[in-house]
Amino acid sequence: MAGKLFRVDVVAPEAIVYSGDAQFISARTTEGDIGILADHEATMAALATGPVEIHDADDNVTTIGIHGGFLQIYANSVTLLTDRAEMTEGGRDEALRLAEELKEAQQRAVEASGSN
């Protein structure tokens, strides 16, 4: 049986990557990993490059690789505003690999724009 649910939105500049209800989330912040359940204390944190795992009401896990951004927890709602994010079907290890690729792609874009 599912635990208490809360709202989750993962937003990148290009699109809403995920929007739905969850019973648990894990994410990587610049201070370390964070696990989030319903009724979590209000929090703001800077996101680090890494995987985000979202466990829905049916215990399905959605895994997203992210690079940078911010996480906000407020009133049973979690919003991740990311610099870059992409869903993966390969689990946590695949999401970590994808997040590193997103980081490298952003670094290349910054370097290319600086050389003009």
C-alpha positions, 0 to 999 in steps of 0.5 A: 500500500502506498504511503501519503502522496505529495506533488512533484514537478521536475522542470527544465528550460525546454520542458516539464520533464515530470509532473505527478504524485509521489510517495518518495523522492531521492535527489542529490544536492550540493550538501549531499543526498536528500530523501523526501516523504510527504509532510517534509519540512519546507526546504530550499537546496541547490541541486548537484549533478546526479540522479533523481528517483521518484517513487509513485503511488504504485511503487513504480520508479521514475529515474531522471538525470539532472545537472544543476538547479534548485529544489524547493519543498513547500506545503507537500509539493516538491519542485525541481527547477533544473538547468538540464534534465532527461528521463532514463529507463536504465535506473540510478546508474544510467541516470548518473551517467546521463547527468554527467553527459548533461553537465559536459554538454553544458560546459561545451556550450559555455566554452563555445559561446565564450570563443565567439 
